[in-house]
Amino acid sequence: MYTAKEDRYDKMIYNRCGNSGLKLPALSLGMWHNFGSVNDIENMKKILFTAFDNGITHFDLANNYGPVYGSAEANMGRILKSDFMPYRNEMIISTKAGYDMWKGPYGDGGSRKYLIASLDESLKRMGLEYVDIFYHHRPDPETPLEETMAALDHIVRQGKALYVGISNYNKEQTEKAYGILKQQGTPFVIHQPSYSMLNRWIEEDGLKDYLYEKGIGCIAFSPLAQGILTGKYLKGIPKDSRIGNGKSPYLHKSDITPEKLEKVRALDQLAKERNQTLTQMALSWILRDGKVTSVLIGASRPEQIIENLKALDNIAFSEEELRKIEEIL
């Protein structure tokens, strides 16, 4: 039987999510990988327990996380039932819908039909009456944005989610969504974009500054560029890596270019000068200016959680360090 550590909140930094009353840990646990039907349930428990014991209170899922689709939520439900339900009020649990989930015309996108049906299924899998945050996972050009946002509003009014967010929307799409949700009085508190040292589109697009100006929280996913910013590829492609085992649809050998590796080597050297690992510096850098509320980390082992948490020991960068990073990138 799991028993939470009494001092679990002492070392974590909690940031207010935009202008809302919600606070999120500076590091949140993403369950995109390593929590599916192909993974070991006991290892999942160890990862979740280690995260929660160290103040990570936010656990991020989606309907199609696995593999197989739905299995990450089902496994989360099993662990909630066996160990975590006494701590439910101390946890932020989020899920999403937007990508393909089941066959047929109602199994993905942004329709009212799909979003409400998907969340109902997610709640059943997790054994919950509500999630804290429900996201529309991606823009759907085939569905009127008004319909998608009205579905999010309806979900909150039903009590199935406390807050709503969006993910993968660019600045222009976010502006439109914000306008509709503000008019409805819907608690739109967060946006989840990809963001890393090697993927700075939210800066170039203006989305990052827009979210900050409007008081909308920002939580970054893929902060380590699918593992490239861990430094694991500096000496070749390990067989057990996502590229090496061929299991990643998002990262390929062609992504590991000599130019990119040169940047990673230079960043790795700068991290050493800061007494950090490259991974820790990459996470710290995202939090450097206070405009990102939380960073989503993944883990296949509990030890990775502990290592990532050390990033919070040094999130301040000197002007010289920031200049060097800009030069490298």
C-alpha positions as CSV (number, residue, x, y, z in Angstrom):
1,M,0.0,0.0,0.0
2,Y,1.4,3.4,-1.1
3,T,1.9,6.1,1.5
4,A,2.8,9.6,0.4
5,K,5.8,11.3,1.8
6,E,4.9,14.1,4.2
7,D,7.5,16.5,2.8
8,R,6.5,16.0,-0.8
9,Y,5.8,19.7,-1.5
10,D,8.9,21.2,0.1
11,K,11.2,21.1,-3.0
12,M,8.8,21.7,-5.8
13,I,8.2,25.1,-7.4
14,Y,4.5,25.8,-8.0
15,N,3.5,28.4,-10.6
16,R,0.1,30.1,-11.1
17,C,-1.5,28.9,-14.3
18,G,-2.1,32.2,-16.1
19,N,-4.6,34.5,-14.3
20,S,-6.5,31.5,-12.8
21,G,-6.4,30.2,-9.2
22,L,-4.8,27.0,-10.4
23,K,-1.2,26.3,-9.6
24,L,0.9,23.7,-11.4
25,P,4.2,22.2,-10.5
26,A,7.1,23.5,-12.6
27,L,7.6,19.9,-13.8
28,S,4.6,17.8,-14.7
29,L,4.6,14.1,-15.6
30,G,3.4,13.3,-19.1
31,M,2.1,9.8,-19.8
32,W,2.5,9.8,-23.6
33,H,5.0,7.0,-23.5
34,N,5.8,4.1,-21.0
35,F,2.2,3.8,-19.6
36,G,0.6,1.6,-22.2
37,S,-0.6,-2.0,-22.4
38,V,3.0,-3.0,-23.5
39,N,4.5,-1.6,-20.3
40,D,5.0,-3.1,-16.8
41,I,2.4,-1.9,-14.3
42,E,4.7,-2.2,-11.3
43,N,7.3,0.1,-13.0
44,M,4.5,2.6,-13.8
45,K,3.6,2.7,-10.1
46,K,7.2,3.3,-9.1
47,I,7.4,6.2,-11.6
48,L,4.1,7.8,-10.4
49,F,5.0,7.3,-6.7
50,T,8.4,8.9,-7.2
51,A,6.9,11.8,-9.0
52,F,4.1,12.4,-6.4
53,D,6.6,12.0,-3.5
54,N,8.6,14.8,-5.0
55,G,5.8,17.3,-5.4
56,I,4.8,16.5,-9.0
57,T,1.0,16.8,-8.6
58,H,0.0,17.1,-12.3
59,F,-0.4,14.0,-14.5
60,D,-1.1,14.5,-18.2
61,L,-2.8,12.0,-20.4
62,A,-4.8,11.8,-23.6
63,N,-7.5,9.4,-24.9
64,N,-5.1,7.7,-27.4
65,Y,-2.0,7.4,-25.2
66,G,-0.7,3.9,-25.1
67,P,-0.2,1.7,-27.0
68,V,-2.9,0.5,-27.4
69,Y,-5.2,3.5,-27.5
70,G,-6.8,4.1,-24.1
71,S,-4.4,1.9,-22.2
72,A,-2.5,4.8,-20.5
73,E,-5.8,6.0,-19.0
74,A,-6.8,2.5,-18.1
75,N,-3.6,1.9,-16.3
76,M,-3.9,5.3,-14.5
77,G,-7.3,4.2,-13.4
78,R,-5.9,0.9,-12.0
79,I,-3.3,2.8,-10.1
80,L,-5.7,5.4,-8.8
81,K,-8.0,2.7,-7.6
82,S,-5.2,0.7,-5.9
83,D,-3.1,3.5,-4.4
84,F,-3.9,7.1,-5.3
85,M,-7.6,7.7,-4.7
86,P,-7.0,8.9,-1.1
87,Y,-4.9,11.7,-2.7
88,R,-7.2,12.7,-5.5
89,N,-7.8,16.2,-4.1
90,E,-4.0,16.8,-4.2
91,M,-3.7,15.8,-7.9
92,I,-4.3,17.5,-11.2
93,I,-5.3,15.0,-13.8
94,S,-5.6,16.1,-17.4
95,T,-6.7,14.4,-20.6
96,K,-7.3,15.3,-24.2
97,A,-9.2,14.4,-27.4
98,G,-8.6,15.4,-30.9
99,Y,-6.6,12.8,-32.7
100,D,-7.8,9.5,-34.0
101,M,-9.3,7.3,-31.3
102,W,-11.8,4.9,-32.8
103,K,-12.9,4.0,-36.4
104,G,-15.6,5.8,-38.2
105,P,-16.5,9.5,-38.8
106,Y,-16.9,10.3,-35.1
107,G,-13.6,9.0,-33.8
108,D,-11.4,12.1,-34.1
109,G,-11.4,15.9,-34.8
110,G,-13.3,18.6,-32.9
111,S,-17.0,17.8,-33.1
112,R,-19.2,18.1,-30.1
113,K,-20.1,14.4,-30.7
114,Y,-16.5,13.2,-30.5
115,L,-15.3,15.4,-27.7
116,I,-18.1,14.6,-25.3
117,A,-18.2,10.9,-26.1
118,S,-14.4,10.7,-25.8
119,L,-14.3,12.3,-22.4
120,D,-17.1,10.0,-21.1
121,E,-14.9,7.1,-22.2
122,S,-11.8,8.6,-20.6
123,L,-13.6,9.1,-17.3
124,K,-14.8,5.4,-17.3
125,R,-11.3,4.2,-18.0
126,M,-9.8,6.2,-15.1
127,G,-12.7,5.6,-12.7
128,L,-13.2,9.4,-12.2
129,E,-16.2,11.7,-12.1
130,Y,-14.2,14.6,-13.5
131,V,-10.8,15.6,-14.8
132,D,-9.1,18.8,-13.7
133,I,-8.2,19.9,-17.3
134,F,-9.6,18.7,-20.6
135,Y,-7.9,19.8,-23.8
136,H,-8.8,19.8,-27.4
137,H,-5.7,18.1,-28.7
138,R,-5.4,19.8,-32.1
139,P,-7.1,22.2,-34.4
140,D,-9.7,20.6,-36.6
141,P,-10.2,22.6,-39.9
142,E,-13.3,20.5,-40.8
143,T,-15.3,21.6,-37.7
144,P,-16.4,25.1,-36.9
145,L,-14.3,26.5,-34.0
146,E,-17.5,27.7,-32.4
147,E,-18.7,24.1,-32.1
148,T,-15.5,22.8,-30.6
149,M,-15.3,25.6,-28.0
150,A,-19.0,25.2,-27.2
151,A,-18.4,21.5,-26.5
152,L,-15.6,22.5,-24.1
153,D,-17.9,24.9,-22.4
154,H,-20.6,22.3,-22.1
155,I,-18.2,19.8,-20.6
156,V,-17.3,22.3,-17.8
157,R,-20.9,23.1,-17.1
158,Q,-21.6,19.3,-16.9
159,G,-18.9,19.1,-14.2
160,K,-16.8,16.7,-16.2
161,A,-13.8,19.0,-16.3
162,L,-12.9,21.9,-14.0
163,Y,-10.9,23.8,-16.6
164,V,-10.3,23.5,-20.3
165,G,-7.3,24.0,-22.6
166,I,-6.1,23.6,-26.1
167,S,-3.0,22.0,-27.6
168,N,-1.1,22.4,-30.9
169,Y,-3.0,25.6,-31.9
170,N,-0.9,28.4,-33.4
171,K,-1.3,32.0,-32.3
172,E,-4.0,33.0,-34.8
173,Q,-6.1,29.9,-33.9
174,T,-5.6,30.5,-30.2
175,E,-6.7,34.1,-30.5
176,K,-10.0,33.0,-32.1
177,A,-10.5,30.2,-29.5
178,Y,-9.8,32.7,-26.7
179,G,-12.3,35.1,-28.0
180,I,-15.1,32.5,-28.2
181,L,-14.3,31.0,-24.7
182,K,-14.1,34.4,-23.1
183,Q,-17.5,35.3,-24.5
184,Q,-18.9,32.1,-23.1
185,G,-17.3,32.6,-19.7
186,T,-15.5,29.3,-20.0
187,P,-12.4,28.7,-17.7
188,F,-9.8,28.5,-20.5
189,V,-6.6,28.4,-18.5
190,I,-3.9,26.6,-20.5
191,H,-2.3,25.9,-23.8
192,Q,0.0,22.9,-24.4
193,P,2.4,23.4,-27.3
194,S,5.6,21.7,-28.2
195,Y,8.7,23.7,-27.1
196,S,12.4,23.1,-26.7
197,M,15.8,24.6,-27.4
198,L,15.6,23.0,-30.8
199,N,11.9,23.8,-31.5
200,R,11.1,27.4,-30.8
201,W,8.1,27.9,-33.0
202,I,6.0,29.4,-30.2
203,E,8.5,32.3,-30.0
204,E,8.6,32.8,-33.8
205,D,4.8,32.6,-34.1
206,G,4.3,35.0,-31.2
207,L,2.2,32.4,-29.3
208,K,4.3,32.4,-26.2
209,D,4.1,36.1,-25.6
210,Y,0.4,36.2,-26.5
211,L,-0.4,33.6,-23.8
212,Y,1.6,35.5,-21.2
213,E,-0.1,38.8,-22.1
214,K,-3.6,37.2,-22.0
215,G,-3.0,35.4,-18.7
216,I,-3.3,31.9,-20.2
217,G,-0.9,29.2,-18.8
218,C,1.6,27.5,-21.0
219,I,2.8,23.9,-20.5
220,A,5.5,22.7,-22.9
221,F,5.6,19.1,-24.2
222,S,8.6,17.5,-25.9
223,P,11.1,19.7,-24.0
224,L,14.0,17.4,-24.8
225,A,13.2,17.3,-28.6
226,Q,12.2,13.6,-28.4
227,G,15.5,12.7,-26.6
228,I,17.9,14.6,-28.7
229,L,18.6,17.1,-25.9
230,T,19.5,14.3,-23.5
231,G,22.8,13.9,-25.4
232,K,22.1,10.2,-26.0
233,Y,22.8,10.5,-29.7
234,L,26.2,12.2,-29.4
235,K,28.1,9.0,-29.9
236,G,25.7,7.3,-32.4
237,I,22.2,5.9,-32.2
238,P,21.7,3.5,-29.3
239,K,19.8,0.3,-30.2
240,D,17.4,0.9,-27.3
241,S,16.6,4.5,-28.2
242,R,13.4,5.5,-30.0
243,I,15.3,5.9,-33.3
244,G,17.3,2.7,-32.7
245,N,14.3,0.5,-32.1
246,G,12.3,2.1,-34.8
247,K,9.2,2.6,-32.6
248,S,9.0,6.4,-32.9
249,P,6.8,7.8,-35.7
250,Y,8.1,11.3,-34.8
251,L,11.8,10.9,-34.8
252,H,14.0,9.3,-37.5
253,K,17.7,8.9,-38.3
254,S,17.4,11.8,-40.7
255,D,16.6,14.1,-37.8
256,I,20.1,13.5,-36.3
257,T,22.0,15.8,-38.6
258,P,25.7,16.7,-38.1
259,E,24.6,20.4,-37.7
260,K,22.2,19.4,-34.9
261,L,24.7,17.3,-33.2
262,E,27.2,20.1,-33.3
263,K,24.7,22.3,-31.5
264,V,24.0,19.6,-28.9
265,R,27.7,19.2,-28.2
266,A,28.1,22.9,-27.6
267,L,25.0,23.0,-25.4
268,D,26.3,20.0,-23.5
269,Q,29.6,21.8,-22.7
270,L,27.7,24.9,-21.5
271,A,25.6,22.7,-19.2
272,K,28.7,21.2,-17.7
273,E,29.9,24.8,-16.9
274,R,26.6,25.3,-15.1
275,N,27.0,22.1,-13.2
276,Q,24.0,20.6,-14.9
277,T,23.4,17.8,-17.3
278,L,22.2,18.8,-20.8
279,T,18.8,17.4,-19.9
280,Q,18.6,19.6,-16.8
281,M,19.7,22.7,-18.6
282,A,17.2,22.1,-21.4
283,L,14.4,22.0,-18.9
284,S,15.7,25.0,-16.9
285,W,16.0,27.0,-20.1
286,I,12.2,26.6,-20.9
287,L,11.4,28.0,-17.4
288,R,14.0,30.8,-17.6
289,D,11.7,33.8,-18.1
290,G,8.6,32.9,-16.1
291,K,6.4,32.7,-19.2
292,V,6.0,28.9,-19.2
293,T,4.0,27.6,-16.3
294,S,5.1,24.0,-16.4
295,V,7.3,21.5,-18.4
296,L,6.0,18.0,-19.2
297,I,8.6,15.4,-18.6
298,G,8.4,11.7,-19.5
299,A,10.1,8.8,-17.7
300,S,10.7,5.1,-18.3
301,R,12.4,4.8,-14.9
302,P,11.9,6.4,-11.5
303,E,15.6,7.6,-11.5
304,Q,14.9,9.8,-14.5
305,I,12.3,11.7,-12.4
306,I,14.9,12.4,-9.7
307,E,17.5,13.6,-12.3
308,N,15.0,15.9,-14.0
309,L,14.0,17.5,-10.7
310,K,17.5,18.7,-10.2
311,A,16.8,21.1,-13.1
312,L,14.8,23.2,-10.6
313,D,18.0,23.8,-8.5
314,N,19.2,26.3,-11.1
315,I,16.7,27.9,-13.4
316,A,18.5,31.3,-13.5
317,F,20.7,32.1,-16.5
318,S,23.2,34.9,-16.7
319,E,23.1,37.3,-19.7
320,E,26.3,35.7,-20.9
321,E,24.9,32.2,-20.7
322,L,21.8,33.3,-22.6
323,R,23.9,35.0,-25.3
324,K,26.0,31.8,-25.7
325,I,22.9,29.7,-26.1
326,E,21.5,32.1,-28.7
327,E,24.8,31.9,-30.6
328,I,24.8,28.1,-30.5
329,L,21.2,27.8,-31.6
